[in-house]
Amino acid sequence: SITGRRHVRDTSALGSQTALLEERDAHGRVQVAKLESERLLGELVELELERRAAAGSYQGRFSVQHHFFGFEGRCPPPSNFDATYSHALGLAAGGLVSAGASGVLATLRGLTGPPEEWAPRGVPLTSLLAAERRRGRDVPLIHKAAVDLEGAPFRTLVSQRGGWRLARSFASPGPVQFDGPLADEISVCLRLERGEEGPEAAVAP
């Protein structure tokens, strides 16, 4: 609620308030990843306990140790595809460094095929930059990739979302597997880009 947000703003310590006022990203948004939410939570608890102690309803001691897990705390273990992709990117980056290349982004082509057919590439960062007017001056930035409205994944969504609106339709292979028939399964998007069959349309009961 607005009241709740104002309460957090008014009661949070100076460090957290300053973080909200720091320089925005290239798109003008608050850099949420730089907000230490675990520190903010600890500060709010400390302020609340100080308030209760002043009112005589709290006589304990409070000490907190902050730790930020970030993405590591929210994501599952990497799949075989994730591990192979990361390893191949590292090899590509190492090859570029060994060749004396700089200012390039390591990429892989052919991800819809088997790993032995992936092709490493070095893309110049300057080819990805575009100038955008910010506060009266041109700022170089990399535009976010938009959804390809003509790509197979989006066309599949369009063809089936009517059924999905009326009935449940999902497939779950279960937890990440490292051995067996599903261990090397790739995402639905990559399968569609490879030209394979998409998920079946839902049938309303």
PAMARGU-737250 format. One line per field, with one value per atom (N, C-alpha, C): x, y, z; atom name; residue number from 1. Coordinates in Angstrom, 3 decimals. Example, Ala and Ser with C-alpha at 12.3 -4.5 7.8 and 13.67 -1.06 7.14 Angstrom:
<atoms>
px = 13.190; 12.300; 13.200; 12.850; 13.670; 12.900;
py = -5.690; -4.500; -3.300; -2.250; -1.060; 0.030;
pz = 7.800; 7.800; 7.800; 7.080; 7.140; 7.870;
atom = N; CA; C; N; CA; C;
seq = 1; 1; 1; 2; 2; 2;
</atoms>
This chain:
<atoms>
px = 0.828; 0.000; 0.872; 0.243; 0.993; 1.477; 0.618; 1.006; 2.198; 2.168; 3.268; 4.561; 4.494; 5.693; 6.249; 5.340; 5.795; 6.442; 5.907; 6.477; 7.898; 8.104; 9.439; 10.390; 9.916; 10.761; 11.133; 10.159; 10.386; 11.200; 11.126; 11.786; 13.098; 13.349; 14.581; 15.778; 16.893; 18.103; 18.677; 19.615; 20.173; 20.780; 21.454; 22.103; 21.119; 19.979; 18.980; 18.312; 18.083; 17.493; 18.442; 19.733; 20.715; 20.759; 20.623; 20.655; 19.540; 18.379; 17.257; 17.506; 18.429; 18.704; 19.940; 20.577; 21.789; 21.468; 22.507; 22.353; 21.522; 20.584; 19.734; 20.512; 19.950; 20.606; 20.389; 20.893; 20.827; 19.399; 18.457; 17.057; 16.262; 16.951; 16.288; 15.623; 15.900; 15.245; 16.176; 15.564; 16.344; 17.074; 18.352; 19.133; 18.819; 17.743; 17.230; 18.279; 19.087; 20.086; 21.090; 21.230; 22.176; 21.545; 20.235; 19.572; 19.806; 20.364; 20.645; 19.391; 18.469; 17.183; 17.354; 18.377; 18.588; 19.045; 19.819; 20.253; 19.079; 18.237; 17.056; 16.144; 15.938; 15.088; 15.662; 16.981; 17.606; 17.483; 17.629; 17.501; 16.090; 15.093; 13.700; 13.387; 13.905; 13.701; 14.366; 15.583; 16.297; 15.543; 15.017; 14.250; 12.980; 12.323; 11.101; 11.395; 12.486; 12.832; 13.256; 13.899; 14.235; 12.957; 11.980; 10.700; 10.026; 10.060; 9.431; 10.198; 11.528; 12.328; 12.022; 11.854; 11.518; 10.148; 9.264; 7.908; 7.858; 8.980; 9.030; 8.491; 8.218; 7.656; 8.702; 9.971; 11.037; 12.290; 12.901; 14.093; 15.232; 15.092; 16.115; 17.245; 18.086; 19.199; 19.031; 19.470; 19.301; 20.607; 21.024; 22.217; 21.946; 22.308; 22.010; 23.269; 23.400; 24.496; 23.894; 24.206; 23.613; 24.332; 23.547; 24.122; 23.171; 23.722; 22.899; 23.160; 22.113; 22.249; 21.909; 21.066; 20.738; 20.175; 20.638; 20.137; 20.456; 21.602; 21.990; 20.955; 20.281; 19.295; 17.929; 17.743; 16.419; 16.373; 17.518; 17.514; 17.785; 17.341; 17.623; 19.039; 19.502; 20.827; 20.849; 22.000; 22.063; 21.811; 21.137; 20.895; 22.148; 22.126; 23.256; 23.466; 22.361; 22.469; 23.115; 22.672; 23.237; 24.741; 25.146; 26.560; 27.395; 26.874; 27.601; 27.691; 26.596; 26.558; 27.569; 27.583; 28.510; 29.954; 30.209; 31.577; 32.023; 31.130; 31.474; 31.698; 30.897; 31.105; 32.466; 32.842; 34.147; 35.278; 35.147; 36.169; 36.246; 35.081; 35.055; 35.729; 35.426; 36.038; 37.553; 37.976; 39.412; 40.110; 39.440; 40.015; 40.160; 39.168; 39.235; 40.372; 40.526; 41.616; 42.967; 43.092; 44.362; 44.693; 43.653; 43.867; 44.116; 44.081; 44.338; 43.139; 41.958; 40.744; 40.271; 39.782; 39.224; 37.992; 37.141; 35.937; 34.940; 34.986; 34.064; 33.318; 32.153; 31.307; 31.330; 31.676; 31.701; 30.273; 29.967; 28.642; 28.779; 27.649; 27.598; 26.444; 26.683; 25.643; 25.270; 24.045; 23.612; 23.179; 22.649; 22.260; 21.106; 20.384; 19.282; 19.797; 21.079; 21.667; 22.438; 23.053; 23.861; 25.100; 25.661; 26.809; 27.992; 28.223; 29.378; 29.219; 28.016; 27.788; 27.703; 27.843; 27.808; 29.042; 28.869; 29.965; 30.243; 31.458; 31.800; 32.023; 31.640; 31.786; 32.218; 32.807; 33.124; 32.404; 31.450; 30.653; 31.188; 31.600; 32.083; 30.982; 31.321; 30.334; 29.796; 30.635; 30.185; 29.043; 28.963; 27.885; 26.542; 26.577; 25.349; 24.867; 25.713; 25.397; 24.516; 23.663; 22.843; 22.807; 22.692; 22.651; 21.213; 21.005; 19.681; 19.818; 18.887; 18.961; 18.555; 19.448; 19.187; 19.645; 18.693; 19.027; 19.840; 19.438; 20.063; 21.344; 21.738; 22.946; 22.741; 23.494; 23.416; 24.190; 23.548; 24.162; 24.201; 25.371; 25.430; 24.876; 24.035; 23.470; 23.106; 22.936; 22.525; 21.028; 20.253; 18.815; 18.471; 17.440; 16.975; 16.377; 16.582; 16.053; 14.541; 13.806; 12.351; 11.953; 10.743; 10.229; 10.058; 10.529; 10.377; 8.956; 8.137; 6.725; 6.529; 7.582; 7.486; 8.184; 8.769; 9.481; 8.534; 9.047; 8.225; 7.655; 8.415; 7.841; 6.614; 6.694; 5.548; 4.377; 4.652; 3.562; 2.861; 3.614; 3.004; 2.116; 2.579; 1.766; 0.449; 0.531; -0.661; -1.652; -1.138; -2.017; -2.699; -2.145; -2.668; -3.197; -2.983; -3.373; -4.880; -5.659; -7.105; -7.503; -6.903; -7.182; -6.613; -5.425; -4.813; -5.616; -6.378; -7.188; -8.345; -8.744; -9.922; -9.598; -8.420; -8.106; -6.633; -6.306; -4.922; -4.198; -2.964; -2.155; -0.699; -0.063; 1.344; 2.035; 3.333; 4.143; 5.297; 5.493; 6.572; 7.411; 8.680; 9.543; 10.048; 9.668; 10.133; 11.422; 12.105; 13.342; 14.418; 15.424; 16.542; 17.184; 17.396; 17.986; 19.308; 20.273; 21.608; 21.939; 21.017; 21.211; 19.839; 19.767; 18.493; 17.958; 16.743; 16.195; 15.920; 15.728; 15.411; 16.591; 17.747; 18.888; 19.354; 19.281; 19.780; 18.653; 17.480; 16.328; 16.624; 16.211; 16.393; 15.048; 15.046; 13.818; 12.856; 11.581; 10.558; 10.871; 11.349; 11.665; 12.727; 13.791; 14.831; 14.313; 13.443; 12.878; 12.038; 11.268; 10.449; 11.323; 12.401; 13.295; 14.024; 14.157; 14.776; 13.803; 12.520; 11.517; 10.753; 10.934; 10.225; 8.795; 7.992; 6.615; 6.546; 5.588; 5.372; 4.443; 4.144; 3.213; 1.815; 1.092; -0.259; -1.182; -2.163; -3.146; -4.041; -4.454; -5.358; -6.753; -7.457; -8.825; -9.737; -10.619; -11.510; -12.432; -12.662; -13.552; -14.997;
py = -1.183; 0.000; 1.245; 2.410; 3.665; 3.999; 3.767; 4.042; 3.192; 1.905; 1.008; 1.439; 1.849; 2.299; 3.571; 4.484; 5.710; 5.397; 4.400; 4.023; 3.503; 2.649; 2.128; 3.261; 4.191; 5.318; 6.178; 6.464; 7.366; 6.733; 5.401; 4.762; 4.088; 3.853; 3.173; 4.068; 3.416; 4.148; 4.874; 5.761; 6.625; 5.825; 4.711; 3.925; 3.408; 2.916; 2.390; 3.506; 4.644; 5.774; 6.269; 6.305; 6.764; 5.839; 4.529; 3.568; 3.829; 4.288; 4.571; 5.816; 6.672; 7.917; 7.850; 6.683; 6.552; 6.633; 6.711; 6.842; 5.698; 6.041; 5.034; 4.308; 3.193; 2.470; 3.200; 2.631; 3.303; 3.520; 2.754; 2.881; 3.759; 4.387; 5.307; 4.654; 3.374; 2.672; 2.539; 2.402; 2.156; 0.826; 0.802; -0.428; -1.321; -2.077; -2.880; -3.873; -4.386; -5.380; -4.809; -3.474; -2.859; -2.502; -2.687; -2.433; -3.614; -3.342; -4.411; -4.667; -5.452; -5.681; -6.365; -7.232; -7.916; -6.917; -5.903; -4.877; -3.969; -3.654; -2.837; -3.533; -4.846; -5.592; -5.559; -5.738; -5.694; -4.324; -3.271; -1.906; -1.640; -2.115; -1.901; -2.642; -3.867; -4.620; -3.899; -3.400; -2.685; -1.430; -0.676; 0.528; 0.193; -0.899; -1.289; -1.714; -2.445; -2.875; -1.679; -0.681; 0.534; 1.251; 1.272; 1.907; 1.166; -0.157; -0.943; -0.805; -0.733; -0.560; 0.777; 1.830; 3.141; 3.142; 2.276; 2.182; 1.231; 0.541; -0.377; -1.757; -2.093; -3.408; -4.391; -3.955; -4.849; -4.567; -5.655; -5.495; -6.394; -6.986; -7.906; -7.225; -8.025; -7.525; -8.027; -7.232; -7.595; -7.395; -8.416; -8.347; -9.146; -8.585; -9.253; -9.352; -10.476; -10.684; -10.766; -9.790; -9.743; -10.678; -11.306; -12.122; -12.104; -11.953; -11.858; -13.060; -13.834; -14.999; -14.669; -13.662; -13.247; -14.370; -14.431; -15.445; -16.851; -16.994; -18.318; -18.902; -18.036; -18.512; -18.763; -18.363; -18.486; -19.436; -19.935; -20.738; -22.211; -23.112; -24.542; -24.857; -26.061; -26.443; -26.359; -26.095; -26.011; -27.362; -27.332; -28.551; -28.899; -30.043; -30.406; -29.352; -28.843; -27.805; -26.552; -26.126; -24.933; -25.083; -26.242; -26.461; -26.486; -27.164; -27.237; -25.862; -25.109; -23.761; -22.849; -22.865; -22.018; -22.400; -23.708; -24.185; -23.738; -23.864; -23.470; -21.962; -21.176; -19.723; -19.373; -20.064; -19.820; -20.153; -21.257; -21.620; -20.572; -20.089; -19.061; -17.787; -17.371; -16.171; -16.341; -17.535; -17.795; -17.762; -18.292; -18.256; -16.837; -15.995; -14.600; -13.857; -14.108; -13.470; -13.929; -15.237; -15.772; -15.190; -14.858; -14.292; -12.794; -12.206; -10.781; -9.910; -10.504; -9.724; -9.031; -7.809; -7.078; -6.315; -5.936; -5.212; -6.072; -7.364; -8.270; -9.104; -9.590; -10.402; -11.835; -12.776; -14.185; -14.701; -15.297; -15.847; -17.216; -17.915; -19.222; -19.234; -19.769; -19.928; -21.406; -21.649; -23.028; -23.766; -23.037; -23.679; -24.658; -24.583; -25.531; -26.899; -26.991; -28.270; -28.882; -30.035; -30.662; -29.826; -29.932; -29.099; -29.183; -30.348; -30.466; -29.635; -29.132; -28.288; -26.802; -26.461; -25.052; -24.346; -23.104; -22.335; -21.099; -20.980; -19.793; -18.585; -17.422; -16.177; -15.076; -14.052; -12.847; -11.675; -11.090; -9.984; -8.669; -7.724; -6.427; -5.714; -5.237; -4.549; -3.298; -2.641; -1.420; -1.694; -2.933; -3.260; -3.399; -3.513; -3.665; -2.346; -1.304; -0.034; 0.850; 1.596; 2.607; 3.836; 5.000; 6.249; 6.588; 6.939; 7.344; 8.622; 9.537; 10.845; 10.716; 11.113; 11.068; 12.370; 13.118; 14.359; 15.314; 15.447; 16.399; 15.954; 14.696; 14.221; 12.789; 12.418; 11.075; 10.103; 9.009; 7.992; 6.676; 6.039; 4.740; 3.643; 2.815; 1.702; 0.570; -0.604; -1.779; -1.968; -1.882; -2.043; -3.488; -3.624; -4.963; -5.634; -6.943; -7.679; -7.843; -7.453; -7.595; -8.989; -9.389; -10.679; -10.666; -11.707; -11.821; -12.272; -11.348; -11.657; -12.613; -12.815; -13.747; -15.071; -15.179; -16.404; -17.534; -18.747; -19.925; -19.938; -19.547; -19.576; -18.676; -17.429; -16.528; -16.977; -17.472; -17.931; -19.135; -19.968; -21.094; -20.601; -19.583; -19.002; -18.466; -17.731; -17.146; -18.229; -19.320; -20.377; -21.166; -21.103; -21.963; -21.223; -19.912; -19.216; -19.202; -19.349; -19.427; -20.621; -21.770; -22.959; -22.859; -22.274; -22.125; -21.186; -20.291; -19.363; -20.083; -21.238; -21.947; -23.208; -23.754; -25.023; -25.073; -25.901; -26.090; -26.907; -26.528; -27.260; -27.013; -27.979; -27.806; -29.163; -29.131; -30.341; -30.112; -31.014; -30.895; -32.170; -32.051; -33.242; -33.593; -32.804; -33.060; -32.312; -32.682; -31.992; -32.129; -31.262; -31.334; -32.712; -33.325; -34.658; -34.587; -35.361; -35.337; -36.633; -37.577; -38.846; -39.377; -40.095; -40.644; -39.965; -40.344; -39.848; -38.353; -37.717; -36.283; -35.418; -36.030; -35.280; -34.180; -34.434; -33.456; -32.708; -32.674; -31.965; -30.458; -29.826; -28.387; -27.702; -26.382; -25.644; -25.749; -25.486; -25.525; -24.508; -23.324; -22.289; -22.775; -23.406; -23.897; -25.023; -25.873; -26.957; -26.378; -25.341; -24.718; -24.058; -23.394; -22.761; -23.797; -24.992; -26.083; -26.659; -26.320; -26.821; -28.027; -28.371; -29.509; -29.129; -30.119; -29.893; -29.139; -28.230; -27.495; -28.250; -27.692; -28.318; -28.374; -29.415; -29.573; -28.509; -28.122; -27.124; -27.705; -26.859; -27.286; -27.480; -28.433; -28.690; -28.360; -27.420; -27.002; -28.144; -28.379; -29.460; -29.169;
pz = 0.000; 0.000; 0.000; -0.341; -0.357; 1.045; 2.045; 3.432; 3.834; 3.443; 3.781; 3.131; 1.851; 1.160; 1.792; 2.189; 2.824; 4.169; 4.886; 6.180; 6.000; 4.984; 4.729; 4.371; 3.536; 3.141; 4.331; 5.204; 6.319; 7.431; 7.594; 8.723; 8.358; 7.059; 6.689; 6.977; 7.279; 7.635; 6.427; 6.709; 5.678; 4.534; 4.855; 3.808; 2.783; 3.232; 2.311; 1.531; 2.185; 1.474; 0.385; 0.686; -0.293; -1.497; -1.251; -2.351; -3.354; -2.860; -3.748; -4.593; -4.149; -4.851; -5.725; -5.764; -6.569; -8.055; -8.853; -10.301; -10.868; -11.738; -12.370; -13.458; -13.940; -15.020; -16.344; -17.430; -18.726; -19.203; -18.641; -19.035; -18.075; -17.105; -16.188; -15.001; -14.765; -13.654; -12.459; -11.274; -10.060; -10.213; -9.834; -9.939; -8.733; -8.881; -7.770; -7.276; -8.193; -7.797; -6.800; -6.763; -5.841; -4.500; -4.378; -3.104; -2.176; -1.023; -0.065; 0.762; 0.192; 0.858; 2.205; 2.319; 3.602; 4.668; 4.256; 5.203; 5.584; 4.592; 4.865; 5.865; 5.685; 6.609; 8.019; 8.130; 9.446; 10.093; 9.280; 9.804; 10.304; 9.564; 9.977; 11.275; 11.395; 12.641; 13.808; 13.585; 14.640; 15.068; 14.092; 14.415; 15.192; 14.802; 15.494; 16.932; 17.136; 18.485; 19.350; 18.743; 19.487; 19.924; 19.038; 19.380; 20.531; 20.485; 21.553; 22.860; 22.756; 23.976; 24.631; 23.833; 24.377; 25.026; 24.508; 25.081; 26.264; 26.534; 27.666; 27.392; 26.114; 25.804; 25.301; 25.227; 24.762; 25.568; 26.105; 26.929; 26.474; 25.311; 24.827; 24.093; 23.479; 22.691; 21.254; 20.300; 18.898; 18.146; 17.433; 16.600; 15.329; 14.188; 12.923; 12.071; 11.353; 10.413; 9.013; 8.177; 6.844; 5.887; 5.018; 3.948; 2.770; 1.579; 0.375; -0.519; -0.779; -1.643; -3.101; -3.312; -4.673; -5.511; -6.750; -7.672; -7.173; -6.494; -6.018; -5.066; -4.308; -3.359; -3.961; -5.231; -5.838; -7.022; -7.462; -8.675; -8.367; -9.247; -9.066; -9.526; -9.307; -9.821; -11.349; -11.949; -13.410; -14.058; -15.196; -15.958; -16.758; -17.421; -18.280; -19.367; -19.918; -20.944; -20.364; -19.175; -18.539; -18.326; -17.812; -17.519; -18.801; -19.831; -21.100; -21.753; -21.689; -22.271; -21.575; -20.241; -19.481; -19.761; -19.814; -20.089; -21.478; -22.465; -23.834; -23.939; -23.210; -23.207; -22.620; -21.544; -20.935; -21.886; -22.612; -23.592; -24.704; -25.150; -26.194; -25.712; -24.479; -23.922; -23.792; -23.333; -23.217; -24.561; -25.591; -26.929; -27.447; -27.172; -27.606; -26.913; -25.605; -24.866; -25.411; -25.679; -26.199; -27.566; -28.331; -29.664; -29.622; -28.421; -28.285; -28.580; -28.647; -28.929; -27.659; -27.820; -26.692; -27.173; -26.237; -26.600; -27.351; -27.126; -27.807; -26.771; -27.163; -26.304; -26.808; -25.940; -26.331; -26.474; -27.611; -27.859; -28.509; -28.586; -29.238; -30.226; -31.397; -32.400; -32.495; -32.934; -33.161; -31.918; -30.927; -29.670; -29.834; -30.942; -31.142; -31.571; -31.901; -32.268; -31.107; -31.312; -30.253; -29.952; -28.744; -28.349; -29.301; -29.890; -30.781; -32.049; -32.301; -33.472; -33.122; -31.840; -31.455; -32.021; -32.421; -33.012; -32.172; -31.595; -30.802; -31.689; -31.181; -31.919; -30.959; -31.522; -30.770; -31.406; -30.701; -31.240; -30.671; -31.523; -31.015; -30.222; -29.049; -28.215; -28.902; -29.706; -30.383; -31.351; -31.872; -32.809; -32.097; -30.772; -29.995; -29.406; -29.489; -28.841; -29.719; -29.051; -29.719; -28.825; -29.420; -28.659; -28.308; -27.048; -26.589; -25.782; -25.997; -25.339; -23.880; -22.978; -21.545; -20.910; -20.335; -19.632; -20.504; -21.746; -22.636; -23.296; -23.134; -23.795; -24.284; -25.305; -25.860; -24.978; -24.643; -23.794; -24.566; -24.662; -25.346; -24.453; -24.998; -24.235; -25.177; -24.594; -25.350; -25.138; -26.194; -26.079; -25.714; -24.917; -24.587; -25.820; -25.912; -27.053; -26.890; -27.910; -27.877; -28.345; -27.995; -28.430; -29.944; -30.600; -32.046; -32.355; -32.837; -33.078; -34.247; -35.037; -36.157; -35.856; -34.672; -34.307; -33.940; -34.015; -33.733; -32.302; -31.279; -29.922; -29.782; -30.297; -30.136; -30.998; -32.208; -33.062; -32.438; -31.739; -31.033; -29.903; -29.174; -28.110; -28.675; -29.780; -30.373; -30.787; -31.325; -31.822; -30.709; -29.489; -28.431; -27.209; -27.129; -25.910; -25.699; -26.771; -26.592; -25.750; -26.035; -25.230; -23.837; -23.715; -22.398; -21.503; -22.114; -21.335; -20.646; -21.186; -20.681; -19.893; -20.093; -19.432; -19.063; -18.103; -17.703; -18.763; -19.036; -20.007; -19.684; -19.062; -18.713; -18.713; -18.842; -18.803; -17.848; -16.926; -15.958; -15.975; -16.369; -16.360; -14.971; -13.955; -12.600; -12.306; -11.222; -10.849; -11.926; -11.846; -12.786; -12.706; -13.862; -13.927; -14.670; -14.205; -14.789; -15.522; -15.483; -16.178; -16.554; -17.643; -18.064; -19.312; -19.731; -21.015; -21.049; -19.894; -19.878; -19.457; -19.239; -18.703; -19.650; -20.948; -21.914; -22.603; -21.976; -22.534; -22.590; -23.682; -23.818; -23.646; -23.576; -23.323; -24.501; -24.216; -25.263; -26.352; -25.958; -26.947; -27.930; -27.430; -28.318; -29.202; -28.641; -29.459; -30.597; -30.292; -31.328; -32.387; -31.970; -32.919; -33.775; -33.249; -33.995; -35.024; -34.876; -35.810; -35.318; -34.022; -33.462; -33.108; -32.771; -32.401; -31.071; -30.970; -29.733; -28.816; -27.651; -26.717; -27.326; -26.971; -27.520; -26.972; -27.759; -27.337; -26.269; -25.340; -24.290; -24.855; -24.312; -24.732; -23.552; -23.731; -22.644; -22.280; -20.964; -20.550; -20.924;
atom = N; CA; C; N; CA; C; N; CA; C; N; CA; C; N; CA; C; N; CA; C; N; CA; C; N; CA; C; N; CA; C; N; CA; C; N; CA; C; N; CA; C; N; CA; C; N; CA; C; N; CA; C; N; CA; C; N; CA; C; N; CA; C; N; CA; C; N; CA; C; N; CA; C; N; CA; C; N; CA; C; N; CA; C; N; CA; C; N; CA; C; N; CA; C; N; CA; C; N; CA; C; N; CA; C; N; CA; C; N; CA; C; N; CA; C; N; CA; C; N; CA; C; N; CA; C; N; CA; C; N; CA; C; N; CA; C; N; CA; C; N; CA; C; N; CA; C; N; CA; C; N; CA; C; N; CA; C; N; CA; C; N; CA; C; N; CA; C; N; CA; C; N; CA; C; N; CA; C; N; CA; C; N; CA; C; N; CA; C; N; CA; C; N; CA; C; N; CA; C; N; CA; C; N; CA; C; N; CA; C; N; CA; C; N; CA; C; N; CA; C; N; CA; C; N; CA; C; N; CA; C; N; CA; C; N; CA; C; N; CA; C; N; CA; C; N; CA; C; N; CA; C; N; CA; C; N; CA; C; N; CA; C; N; CA; C; N; CA; C; N; CA; C; N; CA; C; N; CA; C; N; CA; C; N; CA; C; N; CA; C; N; CA; C; N; CA; C; N; CA; C; N; CA; C; N; CA; C; N; CA; C; N; CA; C; N; CA; C; N; CA; C; N; CA; C; N; CA; C; N; CA; C; N; CA; C; N; CA; C; N; CA; C; N; CA; C; N; CA; C; N; CA; C; N; CA; C; N; CA; C; N; CA; C; N; CA; C; N; CA; C; N; CA; C; N; CA; C; N; CA; C; N; CA; C; N; CA; C; N; CA; C; N; CA; C; N; CA; C; N; CA; C; N; CA; C; N; CA; C; N; CA; C; N; CA; C; N; CA; C; N; CA; C; N; CA; C; N; CA; C; N; CA; C; N; CA; C; N; CA; C; N; CA; C; N; CA; C; N; CA; C; N; CA; C; N; CA; C; N; CA; C; N; CA; C; N; CA; C; N; CA; C; N; CA; C; N; CA; C; N; CA; C; N; CA; C; N; CA; C; N; CA; C; N; CA; C; N; CA; C; N; CA; C; N; CA; C; N; CA; C; N; CA; C; N; CA; C; N; CA; C; N; CA; C; N; CA; C; N; CA; C; N; CA; C; N; CA; C; N; CA; C; N; CA; C; N; CA; C; N; CA; C; N; CA; C; N; CA; C; N; CA; C; N; CA; C; N; CA; C; N; CA; C; N; CA; C; N; CA; C; N; CA; C; N; CA; C; N; CA; C; N; CA; C; N; CA; C; N; CA; C; N; CA; C; N; CA; C; N; CA; C; N; CA; C; N; CA; C; N; CA; C; N; CA; C; N; CA; C; N; CA; C; N; CA; C; N; CA; C; N; CA; C; N; CA; C; N; CA; C; N; CA; C; N; CA; C; N; CA; C; N; CA; C; N; CA; C; N; CA; C; N; CA; C; N; CA; C; N; CA; C; N; CA; C; N; CA; C; N; CA; C; N; CA; C; N; CA; C; N; CA; C; N; CA; C; N; CA; C; N; CA; C; N; CA; C;
seq = 1; 1; 1; 2; 2; 2; 3; 3; 3; 4; 4; 4; 5; 5; 5; 6; 6; 6; 7; 7; 7; 8; 8; 8; 9; 9; 9; 10; 10; 10; 11; 11; 11; 12; 12; 12; 13; 13; 13; 14; 14; 14; 15; 15; 15; 16; 16; 16; 17; 17; 17; 18; 18; 18; 19; 19; 19; 20; 20; 20; 21; 21; 21; 22; 22; 22; 23; 23; 23; 24; 24; 24; 25; 25; 25; 26; 26; 26; 27; 27; 27; 28; 28; 28; 29; 29; 29; 30; 30; 30; 31; 31; 31; 32; 32; 32; 33; 33; 33; 34; 34; 34; 35; 35; 35; 36; 36; 36; 37; 37; 37; 38; 38; 38; 39; 39; 39; 40; 40; 40; 41; 41; 41; 42; 42; 42; 43; 43; 43; 44; 44; 44; 45; 45; 45; 46; 46; 46; 47; 47; 47; 48; 48; 48; 49; 49; 49; 50; 50; 50; 51; 51; 51; 52; 52; 52; 53; 53; 53; 54; 54; 54; 55; 55; 55; 56; 56; 56; 57; 57; 57; 58; 58; 58; 59; 59; 59; 60; 60; 60; 61; 61; 61; 62; 62; 62; 63; 63; 63; 64; 64; 64; 65; 65; 65; 66; 66; 66; 67; 67; 67; 68; 68; 68; 69; 69; 69; 70; 70; 70; 71; 71; 71; 72; 72; 72; 73; 73; 73; 74; 74; 74; 75; 75; 75; 76; 76; 76; 77; 77; 77; 78; 78; 78; 79; 79; 79; 80; 80; 80; 81; 81; 81; 82; 82; 82; 83; 83; 83; 84; 84; 84; 85; 85; 85; 86; 86; 86; 87; 87; 87; 88; 88; 88; 89; 89; 89; 90; 90; 90; 91; 91; 91; 92; 92; 92; 93; 93; 93; 94; 94; 94; 95; 95; 95; 96; 96; 96; 97; 97; 97; 98; 98; 98; 99; 99; 99; 100; 100; 100; 101; 101; 101; 102; 102; 102; 103; 103; 103; 104; 104; 104; 105; 105; 105; 106; 106; 106; 107; 107; 107; 108; 108; 108; 109; 109; 109; 110; 110; 110; 111; 111; 111; 112; 112; 112; 113; 113; 113; 114; 114; 114; 115; 115; 115; 116; 116; 116; 117; 117; 117; 118; 118; 118; 119; 119; 119; 120; 120; 120; 121; 121; 121; 122; 122; 122; 123; 123; 123; 124; 124; 124; 125; 125; 125; 126; 126; 126; 127; 127; 127; 128; 128; 128; 129; 129; 129; 130; 130; 130; 131; 131; 131; 132; 132; 132; 133; 133; 133; 134; 134; 134; 135; 135; 135; 136; 136; 136; 137; 137; 137; 138; 138; 138; 139; 139; 139; 140; 140; 140; 141; 141; 141; 142; 142; 142; 143; 143; 143; 144; 144; 144; 145; 145; 145; 146; 146; 146; 147; 147; 147; 148; 148; 148; 149; 149; 149; 150; 150; 150; 151; 151; 151; 152; 152; 152; 153; 153; 153; 154; 154; 154; 155; 155; 155; 156; 156; 156; 157; 157; 157; 158; 158; 158; 159; 159; 159; 160; 160; 160; 161; 161; 161; 162; 162; 162; 163; 163; 163; 164; 164; 164; 165; 165; 165; 166; 166; 166; 167; 167; 167; 168; 168; 168; 169; 169; 169; 170; 170; 170; 171; 171; 171; 172; 172; 172; 173; 173; 173; 174; 174; 174; 175; 175; 175; 176; 176; 176; 177; 177; 177; 178; 178; 178; 179; 179; 179; 180; 180; 180; 181; 181; 181; 182; 182; 182; 183; 183; 183; 184; 184; 184; 185; 185; 185; 186; 186; 186; 187; 187; 187; 188; 188; 188; 189; 189; 189; 190; 190; 190; 191; 191; 191; 192; 192; 192; 193; 193; 193; 194; 194; 194; 195; 195; 195; 196; 196; 196; 197; 197; 197; 198; 198; 198; 199; 199; 199; 200; 200; 200; 201; 201; 201; 202; 202; 202; 203; 203; 203; 204; 204; 204; 205; 205; 205;
</atoms>
